[in-house]
């Protein structure tokens, strides 16, 4: 009985040993095949790091103001009898906006004009009579004063009528109507806003240490999140001679074209002042950078030491500078002329074999204009 148990245990151990040996041989074979196996190369697009000359610029956040902007208001209390404008339309200088009730002044004007005619006739007779010394100098002076008073009364009535006939003081675009027909306006009551939109001012501030480099005439590029597309160009027209004592900033004003009236007073924009001095930069496509918390890197395409004539990737950490459009400047870590992978870098790895195919490489630009804009 004991011998049978012993043989059974011995046979079980032999089976286990055989199975373990077979499994070991299988695993070793798989490991050897894995060492000999090579992954197929990945296809990448490439771009060369090139030297470029970028314009030096100073950036700031600014606000837009109209060259001329005003809220039209009533000067004299009276009832509105005519509204001659439509809200939001463009008007020219002198266009009628509203007309207030001038019936009283118009009724008084003929009598005042008749009084002018009468005093003018009296004055003409008094001139002849003064020459013949029929009247005294005092009577003549009284006639002159009476004629002037009559003319002044006419001018007062005409000025009152003119003030009650509100016209545009300059050309521009009207805002929302704030009066109604038949409404009695008090002095200072708003009627409508009027803004001259082309050109338009951009007000912004820069630190005082930049003052020696600033002058009237420098180009300014204006961009806004509300206006996707290319920047709007203008020039500095005013450099404030006074530096703010609290912020130590100098205020500047630029004038930009606004023919399409996309820019409106009150909007905030980004203003970039172009300086005449240009800076040298080593630029690469921004899509070729692998951004990571521990450091940004690129994949340099170099000759493969294993496969003759092949290409492999070498991960290179870089320090980045300013970004413009599709490009970013490299301040260190890369040399001019080195070839890097320009797209799909998130799926690449160090030492990976690659094949270069630039037929589908995108066109990189400093001022891209996306098609969906």
Secondary structure as GFF3:
##gff-version 3
##sequence-region A 1 373
A	DSSP	alpha_helix	2	36	.	.	.	ID=ss1
A	DSSP	beta_strand	42	44	.	.	.	ID=ss2
A	DSSP	beta_strand	46	48	.	.	.	ID=ss3
A	DSSP	beta_strand	50	73	.	.	.	ID=ss4
A	DSSP	beta_strand	78	83	.	.	.	ID=ss5
A	DSSP	beta_strand	90	91	.	.	.	ID=ss6
A	DSSP	beta_strand	96	100	.	.	.	ID=ss7
A	DSSP	alpha_helix	103	131	.	.	.	ID=ss8
A	DSSP	alpha_helix	137	163	.	.	.	ID=ss9
A	DSSP	beta_strand	165	167	.	.	.	ID=ss10
A	DSSP	beta_strand	172	174	.	.	.	ID=ss11
A	DSSP	beta_strand	184	185	.	.	.	ID=ss12
A	DSSP	beta_strand	190	207	.	.	.	ID=ss13
A	DSSP	three_ten_helix	208	213	.	.	.	ID=ss14
A	DSSP	beta_strand	219	224	.	.	.	ID=ss15
A	DSSP	beta_strand	227	243	.	.	.	ID=ss16
A	DSSP	beta_strand	249	256	.	.	.	ID=ss17
A	DSSP	beta_strand	268	285	.	.	.	ID=ss18
A	DSSP	three_ten_helix	286	288	.	.	.	ID=ss19
A	DSSP	beta_strand	297	303	.	.	.	ID=ss20
A	DSSP	beta_strand	311	317	.	.	.	ID=ss21
A	DSSP	beta_strand	319	324	.	.	.	ID=ss22
A	DSSP	beta_strand	327	332	.	.	.	ID=ss23
A	DSSP	beta_strand	339	341	.	.	.	ID=ss24
A	DSSP	three_ten_helix	345	347	.	.	.	ID=ss25
A	DSSP	beta_strand	353	356	.	.	.	ID=ss26
###
